[in-house]
Amino acid sequence: MRPANIIPKIFIGLGNPGDRYQHTRHNLGYLSIDSFVERHMLGDLKDDKKSDGSILKSTLHEKEFLLFKSSRYMNESGLSVNRLRKYRNISMQDICIIHDDLDLDVGEVRIKYSGGHGGHNGLRDIIQACGSKDFIRIRMGIGHPEKDEVIDYVLSKPKKGEKEILEQSIHQAVDMMDSLLKNGLDETMNQFN
């Protein structure tokens, strides 16, 4: 049974490092963290050698929290997430992972607690490395490819019309992050799902 009304201590955006992947579907987690930072003018994430990523510590809505982007590739996300949570002594249930999701339509954004990896390599690696599936997820729909290979699809940049829809979904993910800090998980799920 999940704890009542969790407020995350860490928001982790999933993605792949490097310019080549910057605006691809698979990087919606990274892009959401960037958008949150921009909305609240929080400054820059700094390299954190202890956790293999970049991190920013901040306070909003009277809550202290961390923003994190792993500098490892998606399928190795678990290594840096596990190092980060151990080093910072944070429980898995206090983590919110933001990621792209093939099982949701383009632009659809959902929030949930716990569950499987749904074939997502980043989530699979996090669950395996951390030994728990009990964390918050903000799932950002990218839809299924019609005929492309899934790998090619997630690692490609969205077409123009789709890009505008995904930009809206990034704003919605940022709204969810704000709501999680202000109101906690239960109220956020009621509001957005």
N, C-alpha and C positions, 0 to 999 in steps of 0.2 A: 504494500500500500504506500502511495506517495505521501510525503509530508504536506501539511496544509500550506497553502499560499507562499510558495518559494519566491524570493527575490534573488536573482542571479548575482554572483560576485564576479563572474568572468563571462564576457561575451567573446566567443571565438568565431571568426569568419573563416570558412574554408575556401581554399583556392590553390592555384599553382603560382609559384614565384616566377618573375621574369616578364619582360615586355611582351614576349610572344603570346602569352596567355592572358594579358591584362584585361581585355574586354570580352572574354569568352563566356559562354553560358556557365561553365564550371567555376567561374570566379565570382559568382553573385554574393557569396559570403564575404570575400575581401571587399567588394564594392559597397556592400551594406555597412561594413565597419567604416570605410572611408567617408561615406555619406553621413553617418552618425557624427563622426569627428567634425565634418564640415558644418553640419546643422548647428552644433553647439560650440563651434570654434574652440576645440579642445587642444589644438597644437598637434605636434607630430608624434607618431609612434616611434619609439627608440629601439634599436637593436638590443636584444637580450640574449647574451651568450648561454646563460644557464638553461634556457628553454628552447633554443633554436627557433627564434622568431622575433617579431617586433611587438612591443607592448606599450601601453599607455595606462597610467593610473589616474583616475579622476573622481570627482564627486558631482553628482547631479541629483536633484530632488531629495537632498539630504542623505543620499546613499553613496557609499564609496564602492568603486568597482574597477575592474580592469578590462581593457580591450586588447585582443590578441590576434595576430595573424602569424601562422607558422611559416617558416622560411623553407620548409621541406615540401616536396611534391605531395599532392593530394593523398596518394596511397601510402604515404609514410606519416600522415598527420598525427597518428596515435603516439608516436615517439615523442613529439614535442608537447602534445597535450598532456601526456602522462608526466613528463619532466616538469612542466609548468605547475600542475596541480600538486605534485609531491613537494616541490621546492616552496610553493606558496601555502602548502598545507590546506588545500581546499578540496572539499568533498565533491564527487561527481554530480550530486543533485544540485549543487550551486553553480553549475556551468550551463550556459546556453550556447549551443552550436547553431550557426546560421549557414545553410547550405542549399545548393540547387537540388531539384527533385524531378526526376523523369515521370513520376506517377501523378503529378499534378499538371493541369493545363497551364499553358504559358500565361504568366501574370497572376496565377492563383497563389496566395500566400496563406499558410496555415501554421498554427503553433500547437505543439503537443509535448507530452512528457513521456519518456521511455519508449520502448519499441525496438524493432529490429533495424537492420541497416538498409533494407529494401534494395540491395544490389549496389549501393553507393560505396565506392572504395574508401573514401575518407572516413565515413561512419564505421564501416567494417573494421578499419584499422584502429580507430579510436576505441571501439567496443572491445576489440581483442587486446590492445595494449593496456587499457585501463581496467579491464575485467568487469565492466559494468555498462549496462544499456540505459541506466536510470539518470538521464539528464534531459534538459529542455532542448527542443529543436524548433527553430524557425525554418520551415520548409518553403522554398521558393520554386514554384512550378516553372519548368522549361518545356513541358510536353515531350512526347516521344517522337523520334525521327520517323518520317514516312518510309524512306528506303535506305537512308544512310546507316552506316555502322554507328552504334551508340558512341564509341570512343571519338570518332570523327565529329559527330554531332555536338557532344558536350564541349569539345575542345575548339569548336569553331565560333566565330562571332555571329550573333543573331542578325537576321535581315532587318531592313529599315523599320518596317511596321512593327515587327516583333520587339525591336530595340526600345521603341517608345513605351510599349506595354511593360517591358522588364524594368525600365526606369521608374515607372509607377510602382511596380512591386518592390523596388528598392526603398522607395519612400514609405511604403506600407510596413516593410520590415523594420525600418527606423522608428516608425510610430509604435510598433510592437515593443521594441527595445525600451523606448520611453515609458510605455505603459507598464512593462515588467518592473522597471525601477520605481515608478510611482505607486502602482497598485498591486504588484505581485502576479503570480501565474494564474490563479483562479479567475480573477476579474478580467485579465487580459484574454484568456481563452474564451470567456463568455462574450467579451466585446468583439473579438476578431474572427472567431470560428463560425 
